[in-house]
Amino acid sequence: MDHIVEILKSGGTLLYPTDTIWGIGCDATNVEAIKKIFEIKKRDASKSMIVLVESEQRLQNIVDVPEMAWQIMDLSDKPVTIVYDHPKGIPDELLAEDGSIGIRLVKDNFCKKLISKLNKPLVSTSANFSGEKSPMKFSDINPEIIQQVDYAVEEQRDRISEFSGSSVIRIWPDNRIKILRE
């Protein structure tokens, strides 16, 4: 784990298992690492990526969390990414065109430990080329992607994800909601 954190702190990219599918990640505050992920995925820079946090405290340090968001997170059986307005400390390169950001409070122990040790939010985007099918297990990841990241996590490579992605819900400060992906 310490080796992985050092890679991330030095601007590296990572293939890792999340609470949904395998993802490509980096330190969510490192602009150069974020740009590298866009290049690896062959993804248009106008498309935002989400970030993962391991604690309620870190989430609250980034955004004002409406009460409705807490209720949705508590009641959801599936991992849920919530899109918030006006994040603090997140580079513009990660934001949607309207300035919003999707953030998921993870329950997965590996992700929690990694983010806690990094002590910063972690970028999470599916470990595939833009437009291709999301990898449900490590062996689904295109070898070209594996070669381009700085490190591929050894843990959970045989696990098949229970979820093909998280639910994505947009919440505004006035508690209006819109389901973007179930």
C-alpha positions as CSV (number, residue, x, y, z in Angstrom):
1,M,0.0,0.0,0.0
2,D,2.8,2.4,0.8
3,H,4.3,1.8,-2.6
4,I,1.0,2.6,-4.3
5,V,0.6,5.8,-2.3
6,E,4.2,6.9,-3.3
7,I,3.3,6.4,-7.0
8,L,0.2,8.5,-6.6
9,K,2.0,11.2,-4.7
10,S,4.6,11.4,-7.4
11,G,1.9,12.0,-10.1
12,G,1.5,8.4,-11.2
13,T,-1.6,6.6,-12.4
14,L,-3.1,3.4,-11.1
15,L,-5.4,0.6,-12.1
16,Y,-7.4,-0.5,-9.1
17,P,-10.5,-2.3,-8.0
18,T,-13.3,0.0,-6.8
19,D,-16.6,-0.7,-5.1
20,T,-18.0,-1.1,-8.6
21,I,-15.7,-1.9,-11.6
22,W,-12.0,-1.6,-12.2
23,G,-10.9,2.0,-12.4
24,I,-8.0,4.2,-13.5
25,G,-7.1,6.6,-10.8
26,C,-4.7,9.3,-9.6
27,D,-4.4,12.0,-7.0
28,A,-7.5,14.1,-7.7
29,T,-5.5,17.3,-6.9
30,N,-2.7,16.6,-9.4
31,V,-3.5,18.3,-12.8
32,E,-0.7,16.5,-14.7
33,A,-1.9,13.1,-13.5
34,I,-5.5,13.9,-14.4
35,K,-4.4,14.9,-18.0
36,K,-2.5,11.6,-18.3
37,I,-5.7,9.7,-17.5
38,F,-7.5,11.5,-20.2
39,E,-4.7,10.6,-22.6
40,I,-4.7,6.9,-21.5
41,K,-8.5,6.6,-22.0
42,K,-8.5,8.6,-25.2
43,R,-11.2,10.6,-23.6
44,D,-12.4,14.1,-24.5
45,A,-11.2,16.5,-21.8
46,S,-14.6,18.2,-21.8
47,K,-16.0,15.0,-20.2
48,S,-15.7,15.1,-16.4
49,M,-14.5,12.2,-14.2
50,I,-15.6,11.4,-10.7
51,V,-13.7,11.3,-7.5
52,L,-13.8,8.9,-4.6
53,V,-13.6,9.8,-0.9
54,E,-13.3,7.5,2.1
55,S,-15.0,9.5,4.8
56,E,-17.8,11.9,5.5
57,Q,-15.3,14.4,6.7
58,R,-13.4,14.5,3.4
59,L,-16.6,14.8,1.5
60,Q,-17.7,17.7,3.6
61,N,-14.2,19.4,3.1
62,I,-14.9,19.3,-0.7
63,V,-18.6,20.2,-1.0
64,D,-21.6,21.3,1.0
65,V,-23.6,18.1,1.3
66,P,-27.4,18.6,1.2
67,E,-29.4,16.5,3.7
68,M,-31.0,14.7,0.7
69,A,-27.5,13.4,-0.3
70,W,-27.0,11.8,3.1
71,Q,-30.4,10.1,3.0
72,I,-29.7,8.7,-0.5
73,M,-26.3,7.4,0.5
74,D,-27.7,5.8,3.7
75,L,-30.6,4.1,1.8
76,S,-28.8,3.0,-1.3
77,D,-27.9,-0.7,-1.6
78,K,-25.8,0.1,-4.6
79,P,-22.8,2.4,-4.7
80,V,-24.0,5.9,-5.5
81,T,-22.1,8.8,-7.0
82,I,-23.7,12.2,-6.3
83,V,-23.1,15.2,-8.4
84,Y,-22.5,18.4,-6.4
85,D,-22.1,22.1,-7.2
86,H,-19.1,24.2,-6.3
87,P,-16.4,21.8,-5.1
88,K,-13.5,23.2,-3.2
89,G,-9.9,22.1,-3.9
90,I,-10.7,20.1,-7.1
91,P,-9.0,21.2,-10.3
92,D,-11.1,22.5,-13.1
93,E,-9.8,19.6,-15.3
94,L,-12.1,17.3,-13.3
95,L,-15.2,19.4,-13.4
96,A,-18.2,19.2,-15.7
97,E,-18.8,22.2,-17.9
98,D,-21.3,23.5,-15.4
99,G,-18.6,23.4,-12.6
100,S,-20.1,20.4,-10.9
101,I,-18.3,17.2,-9.8
102,G,-19.5,13.6,-9.1
103,I,-18.2,12.2,-5.8
104,R,-18.7,8.8,-4.3
105,L,-18.2,8.0,-0.7
106,V,-16.8,4.5,-0.9
107,K,-17.6,1.5,1.3
108,D,-14.9,-0.8,-0.2
109,N,-12.1,-1.4,2.3
110,F,-9.2,-1.3,-0.2
111,C,-10.4,2.1,-1.6
112,K,-11.0,3.5,1.9
113,K,-7.5,2.5,3.1
114,L,-5.8,3.8,-0.1
115,I,-7.6,7.2,0.0
116,S,-6.9,7.5,3.7
117,K,-3.2,6.9,3.3
118,L,-3.0,9.2,0.3
119,N,-4.9,11.8,2.3
120,K,-6.5,13.2,-0.8
121,P,-9.5,12.3,-3.0
122,L,-8.9,9.8,-5.7
123,V,-9.9,10.1,-9.4
124,S,-12.0,7.2,-10.6
125,T,-12.9,6.5,-14.1
126,S,-13.6,3.1,-15.8
127,A,-10.5,1.2,-16.9
128,N,-11.4,1.2,-20.6
129,F,-11.0,3.3,-23.6
130,S,-13.7,5.9,-23.9
131,G,-16.9,4.3,-25.3
132,E,-15.9,0.7,-24.7
133,K,-17.4,-1.7,-22.2
134,S,-16.5,-1.3,-18.6
135,P,-14.3,-4.0,-17.1
136,M,-16.1,-6.2,-14.6
137,K,-12.9,-8.0,-13.7
138,F,-9.2,-7.3,-14.2
139,S,-8.9,-9.7,-17.2
140,D,-11.5,-7.5,-19.1
141,I,-9.0,-4.6,-19.2
142,N,-7.3,-3.9,-22.5
143,P,-3.6,-4.8,-22.3
144,E,-2.8,-1.4,-23.9
145,I,-4.3,0.4,-20.8
146,I,-2.4,-1.9,-18.4
147,Q,0.8,-1.0,-20.1
148,Q,0.1,2.8,-20.0
149,V,-0.6,3.1,-16.2
150,D,2.2,3.4,-13.7
151,Y,0.9,0.6,-11.5
152,A,-1.8,-2.1,-11.5
153,V,-3.0,-3.3,-8.1
154,E,-2.6,-7.0,-7.4
155,E,-5.6,-7.2,-5.0
156,Q,-8.9,-8.6,-6.2
157,R,-7.9,-9.4,-9.7
158,D,-10.1,-12.5,-9.8
159,R,-13.1,-10.8,-8.3
160,I,-16.0,-10.2,-10.7
161,S,-17.8,-6.9,-9.8
162,E,-21.3,-7.1,-8.5
163,F,-22.1,-3.7,-10.0
164,S,-21.4,-2.5,-13.6
165,G,-21.2,1.1,-12.3
166,S,-22.6,3.3,-9.6
167,S,-26.0,5.0,-9.6
168,V,-25.4,8.7,-10.5
169,I,-27.7,11.3,-8.9
170,R,-27.5,15.0,-9.4
171,I,-28.5,17.0,-6.2
172,W,-28.8,20.7,-6.1
173,P,-28.4,22.8,-2.8
174,D,-32.2,23.2,-2.7
175,N,-32.6,19.3,-2.6
176,R,-33.9,19.0,-6.1
177,I,-32.7,15.7,-7.5
178,K,-32.3,14.1,-10.9
179,I,-31.3,10.5,-11.5
180,L,-28.6,10.5,-14.3
181,R,-27.9,6.7,-14.1
182,E,-29.7,4.0,-12.2
